[in-house]
Amino acid sequence: MPMFIETCTAPTNIAVIKYWGKDEARGLNTPINSSASVTLDQDDLCAMTSIAASSDFVADRLWLNGKEEDTAGNGTHAKRLRKCLAEMRGLARDRVDASGAVVCTATELASYKVHVVSRNTFPTAAGLASSAAGYACLVHTLAKLYNVEEAYEGQLSTIARQGSGSACRSLYGGFVKWVKGRKPDATDSMAVCVADQAHWPELRAVILVINAGKKETPSTEGMQTSVETSPLLAFRAESVVEPRLAAMEAAYRARDFEAFGKLTMQDSNQFHATCLDTYPPIFYLNDVSRQAIRLCHAFNEHKGRILAAYTFDAGPNAVIYCEAKDRDELLAFMLHFFPPPRSGVESYTNKPALLKAAAAMP
Ligand code: DP6
């Protein structure tokens, strides 16, 4: 019986203008504000997904980091997988061989059950955008499997968004904006590449893995509570994000690190302020995260200008953007205060110490 297999990788992305909050009512995963991120294009910060489709398979199955998920159940990943699969099956086209002969019709292909195996090369669910890379990779691999061609630019990103919001941004490299969109069917809520990686090749991200454990409050649940209870979040979405996005885009285009860095830190701080403003409050940052923030400011003060800019997603781990010329000094400074563990990464989980300092992006 025929079997088709595709394997792809997708990078993670770290937002510099955060997405937090979505319109649950429509079930389309549309955000309450537009957002922007930088894609971290590095082998040890990506998701790798293999998908096999066969007429012999009796059920759609999913293994995440070696553990099988119940795809028929009500778990988050099960529901998201079903959603993305249904959308992608609807776009399937005939599979053809090198000579153009049809080897499997779209209808047949879409009727086959799939086995999905996905792995992250970095801590999952620790606020390092693992779901972004994971769902971008799922959609990209399905697109290859089903020989999908976008009917309009950005169509795949609108599907990735329905797996995980931030995933739509991981389909592109460089500086990527997720435009909130206005259409009732949300087909215009998609990611667009504002400037590719080649535009600012000196940009680097240093990652301080402070705790590789699973976060206490998953993003989806956290942002839902924030939308319901935080007046600051509503104010942010209405009045802060749009002008800040425009300024951020201009800073990136001009490769103005001072402006880019300041906006990045301010936006991370405001995002975590909305988490505190949520009732009951959500604490993603811990004492070590706050120490990293102080150190970053101390580094900049010592240098007399902004050369390093921290940002934190829904977890305690810091991503510090800098330029290539400053990376080694920044790393040395951070490692002086957070020496790496001697007995391996695992032993530091849940302890207030730096696990790993990696420099992302080539
Ligand atoms: C803080 O994309 O993980 O990283 O759409 O519910 O899957 P879901 O949420 P998710 O949220 C990411 C939130 C963030 C900010 C960001 O990446 O923009």
Residues whose N, C-alpha, C, O or C-beta is under 5 A from the ligand:
A	BS01	DP6	A15 I17 K18 Y19 S35 S131 G163 S164 G165 S166 A167 S219 T220 D313 A314
